[in-house]
């Protein structure tokens, strides 16, 4: 019993002495991604963030997480994942929008705001970003001036759909483990929702065992040769997305 207790003490001491232990107090920077103007004259603007902490951080709406023009709470992100995350708050404004809407965040004794100069030509998003910007957005009918919920972004790392959109194909032998490196991302809306995921079997002649059926990253084992179609499903409680992969299982 002495050794585990000593190990626990050493672990805690190392944790508090380590720079990583202080990483939850590192800054979180709000970022302005840019804008586009639709054919109808509506403005679509996008915000991002850069979390320098190693773990997710929650900053509730209020003085430390607000927009500088009323309403201060526009449904913006409150849970910030580590790293740089683009297109986390997409807003639509009618013709005549003049910009100047700053997002301010305070964390770890650091307060930063996005730029007021939102509509300069250098902020206009390129065509290659339009798919990510306008995904799930009904510009004409969207509520104005609030962050819009969009479906989770689901994919399998290292795999791409075919030229006609058909799912990618991989191969594995019966009894061998197939590594499925799934990824599920969401902007954290609705705030009261919960992001969940699940591996599903759409077709196939045998049974498939997932090591972690509710985790995007899982191992799959097949007991019968044949062609299988698997699906990674995700939901944020309001909207859902899927990604499919075909698995050819040999002897």
C-alpha positions in Angstrom: 0.0 0.0 0.0 2.9 2.3 0.6 4.1 2.3 -3.0 0.9 3.4 -4.7 0.4 6.2 -2.1 3.9 7.4 -2.7 3.4 7.3 -6.4 0.2 9.3 -6.1 2.0 12.0 -4.1 4.8 12.2 -6.6 2.3 12.4 -9.4 0.4 15.3 -7.8 3.6 17.1 -6.9 4.8 16.8 -10.5 1.5 18.0 -11.8 1.5 21.1 -9.7 5.1 21.8 -10.4 4.8 21.2 -14.1 4.1 24.1 -16.5 1.3 21.9 -17.9 -0.5 22.3 -14.6 -0.8 26.0 -15.3 -2.0 25.7 -18.8 -5.6 26.1 -17.9 -4.8 29.8 -17.2 -3.3 30.5 -20.6 -5.1 33.0 -22.9 -8.0 32.2 -25.2 -8.1 34.6 -28.2 -11.2 35.4 -30.1 -10.5 35.6 -33.8 -12.5 37.2 -36.7 -12.5 34.8 -39.7 -14.0 37.1 -42.3 -17.2 37.7 -44.2 -19.0 37.3 -47.5 -21.9 39.1 -49.1 -24.6 37.0 -50.7 -26.4 37.8 -54.0 -29.4 39.1 -51.9 -27.1 41.6 -50.1 -27.0 39.7 -46.8 -23.8 39.6 -44.8 -22.5 36.3 -43.4 -19.7 36.8 -40.9 -17.6 34.2 -39.1 -15.7 34.1 -35.8 -13.1 31.6 -34.5 -11.0 31.2 -31.4 -7.5 30.1 -30.4 -7.3 28.3 -27.0 -3.7 28.1 -25.8 -4.6 25.7 -23.0 -4.0 22.0 -23.1 -7.6 21.2 -21.9 -11.1 22.5 -22.7 -12.0 25.7 -20.9 -15.5 27.0 -20.1 -16.1 30.8 -20.1 -19.8 31.5 -19.5 -21.5 34.4 -21.2 -21.0 37.6 -19.3 -18.3 40.3 -18.8 -15.6 37.7 -19.7 -17.3 36.4 -22.9 -19.4 39.0 -24.7 -20.0 41.0 -27.8 -19.7 44.8 -27.4 -23.0 45.6 -29.0 -26.3 44.5 -27.5 -27.2 41.8 -27.1 -23.9 40.9 -25.5 -24.9 37.3 -25.5 -25.4 36.2 -29.1 -25.2 32.4 -28.5 -21.4 32.4 -28.8 -19.2 29.5 -27.8 -18.7 29.0 -24.1 -16.7 25.8 -24.2 -13.3 26.3 -25.8 -11.4 23.3 -27.0 -7.6 23.3 -27.2 -6.1 24.8 -30.4 -7.4 26.9 -33.3 -11.0 26.4 -34.3 -12.4 28.3 -37.3 -16.0 29.1 -38.2 -17.3 28.6 -34.6 -19.8 31.4 -34.7 -21.6 32.2 -38.0 -24.0 35.2 -38.0 -26.2 36.6 -40.8 -27.0 40.3 -41.1 -29.3 42.1 -43.5 -28.1 44.6 -46.2 -26.8 47.7 -44.5 -24.7 46.0 -41.9 -21.7 48.2 -41.1 -19.5 45.9 -39.0 -17.9 47.0 -35.8 -19.1 44.0 -33.8 -16.3 42.9 -31.5 -16.1 39.7 -29.6 -14.2 40.0 -26.3 -12.8 37.2 -24.1 -11.1 37.3 -20.8 -9.2 34.3 -19.4 -6.0 33.8 -17.5 -5.7 37.6 -16.8 -5.7 38.3 -20.5 -8.5 40.2 -22.3 -8.5 40.4 -26.1 -11.1 41.5 -28.7 -11.6 41.0 -32.4 -11.1 43.9 -34.8 -13.7 46.5 -35.5 -12.6 46.7 -39.1 -14.8 43.8 -40.3 -15.7 44.7 -43.8 -12.4 45.7 -45.3 -11.7 43.9 -48.6 -8.8 41.9 -47.0 -11.4 40.2 -44.7 -13.6 39.0 -47.5 -13.4 35.2 -47.5 -12.2 33.3 -50.6 -14.4 31.0 -52.6 -12.6 27.9 -51.2 -13.9 28.8 -47.7 -17.6 29.1 -48.8 -18.4 25.5 -48.2 -17.3 25.6 -44.6 -18.8 29.1 -44.1 -22.3 28.4 -45.5 -22.6 24.7 -44.4 -26.2 24.2 -43.0 -26.9 27.9 -43.3 -30.2 29.0 -44.8 -29.2 32.7 -45.3 -32.6 34.0 -46.3 -34.4 32.5 -43.3 -31.8 32.4 -40.6 -32.3 34.6 -37.5 -30.2 37.7 -37.7 -27.3 38.6 -35.5 -26.9 35.4 -33.5 -24.5 32.5 -33.7 -26.2 29.7 -35.7 -26.2 26.1 -34.8 -24.8 23.7 -37.4 -24.6 20.0 -37.6 -21.4 18.3 -36.2 -18.5 18.0 -38.7 -17.8 14.2 -39.0 -15.0 12.6 -40.9 -12.4 9.8 -40.9 -8.9 11.1 -40.8 -6.8 10.0 -43.7 -9.7 9.1 -45.9 -11.6 11.0 -48.6 -14.8 10.4 -50.5 -14.6 9.4 -54.2 -15.0 11.8 -57.1 -18.8 11.2 -57.1 -19.1 11.4 -53.3 -19.0 7.7 -52.8 -17.6 6.6 -49.4 -13.9 5.6 -49.2 -13.0 1.9 -49.1 -10.5 0.1 -46.9 -9.5 -3.5 -46.5 -8.8 -5.8 -43.5 -8.6 -9.5 -42.8 -11.1 -11.5 -40.7 -10.1 -11.3 -37.1 -7.7 -8.4 -37.5 -8.3 -5.0 -35.9 -9.2 -2.1 -38.3 -8.2 1.2 -36.8 -11.0 3.8 -37.4 -9.6 7.3 -36.7 -12.9 9.2 -36.7 -13.2 12.9 -35.8 -16.3 14.8 -34.6 -16.3 18.5 -34.1 -19.0 21.0 -33.2 -19.2 24.7 -32.3 -20.9 23.8 -29.0 -24.5 24.8 -29.9 -27.0 24.4 -28.5 -25.5 25.2 -25.2 -27.7 22.8 -23.3 -27.1 20.0 -25.8 -24.6 17.2 -25.6 -22.3 16.0 -28.4 -22.6 12.3 -28.9 -21.4 9.8 -31.5 -21.9 6.2 -32.4 -20.6 3.6 -34.9 -23.3 1.8 -36.8 -23.3 -1.2 -39.2 -25.4 -0.4 -42.3 -24.7 -3.6 -44.2 -22.6 -6.7 -44.1 -22.8 -10.5 -43.8 -21.3 -11.0 -40.4 -20.9 -9.3 -37.0 -18.7 -6.3 -36.3 -17.2 -5.7 -32.8 -16.2 -2.1 -32.0 -13.8 -1.6 -29.1 -15.4 1.8 -28.4 -18.8 2.0 -30.2 -19.5 5.5 -28.8 -16.1 7.0 -29.5 -15.1 8.3 -33.0 -11.8 6.5 -32.6 -12.4 2.8 -32.3 -11.1 -0.6 -33.4 -13.4 -2.8 -35.5 -13.1 -6.5 -35.8 -15.0 -8.6 -38.4 -15.9 -12.3 -38.1 -17.0 -13.0 -41.6 -15.5 -12.1 -45.1 -17.5 -9.8 -47.3 -18.3 -6.2 -48.0 -19.5 -4.0 -45.1 -20.6 -0.4 -44.9 -20.1 1.4 -41.6 -21.3 4.8 -40.5 -20.0 7.2 -37.9 -23.0 9.1 -36.6 -22.9 12.2 -34.4 -25.5 14.6 -32.9 -25.5 17.8 -31.0 -29.1 17.2 -29.7 -30.6 19.3 -32.5 -28.7 18.4 -35.7 -26.9 15.3 -36.8 -24.3 14.2 -39.4 -22.8 11.0 -40.6 -19.8 9.7 -42.4 -19.7 6.3 -44.2 -16.8 3.9 -45.0 -16.8 0.7 -47.0 -14.8 -2.2 -45.6 -13.7 -5.1 -47.7 -13.0 -8.1 -45.4 -10.9 -10.9 -46.7 -9.9 -14.3 -45.3 
